[in-house]
Amino acid sequence: MRIIAHNNMGKPQVIEATRLVIEDDLGNPVCVAMQFGPPGQPGGIIIENADAENWNDILRQLGINKTVIVTDINQKPLDQIVFG
């Protein structure tokens, strides 16, 4: 699996990986991807995110020792934004 990462619209960084963990700014894992199959051979990629019912089990299976509590926040759009 190849990861192409951009930071501040700079030159992309290309990383070869078999496991990817994406964390939010607080260090909470929000998405994981894992490649399976023989090296150099076409295989598959499993992608899970924090909405998965068994998210904490998935993290433990990947060796990530964190418990993540996911809550939905019902947000309403603001009528206006005032800076001042």
N, C-alpha and C positions, 0 to 999 in steps of 0.2 A: 504494500500500500504506500502511496506517495502522498505526503501532506505538503500543500503549498500554502505558506503562511505569509501574510502581509502585515506590516506594522507601520501605521501612519502613512500609508500609500507609498512606502519605500519599495525598494527592490524586493521581489518575493524571495523567500527562503524555501528551498525544497528539501524535505527531510524524508528519508526512507524509514518506515516504522511498521511494526506488526501490531502495536497497541497505541491508541490515542486516548488521552483523558483531557477533556476540556473543563476548566474550572472558571467560576465567576470571580469577580474581584475580591471576594472574601475567602477564596480557597475552597469553595464547595464544588464538588464534581457535578456538572450538569449534563454531560454527554460523554459516552465512551464508544469507541469503535475498535474492533478486533478482527484481524485477518486470520483466516485459518486455511489449512491445506499445506501441501509440501512446498518448501522454499523454491522459488523460481517457476512454480507451476500455477496455472490459473486456479484460484480457490474462491472463497467467498469472504464477504465482510459482514459482520454483525454490527449493527448500530443500535444502541439503546440510549434513551434519555431519562431525565429525572421523573418523567411522567409514568414510567413503567411501574406496574404494581409491585414488582419484586426488586426495585431499584437498589435497596441496601444489600440484598442477597447478591446481586450482580457485582456491586462494589467489593464485597467480601471475597467473592470468587476470583476477582482480579488482584487481590492482595491489598486493597485500599481499605484502611482501617478508619473509616469515617461513617457516621450516621447522618444522613441528610433528610431533613423534614421538608417536604414540598407542600406549599399551600398556594391556592389560587387567590389572587386578590382581584375583586371586582372593581375595576377602575372605570371612572367616568371621565370623558374628555373635558378639559377645562374650557369654559366659555372664552376666557381671555387670559393672557399671561401679563402680569404687571411687574416690571423691574423698578425697584425704587428705593 
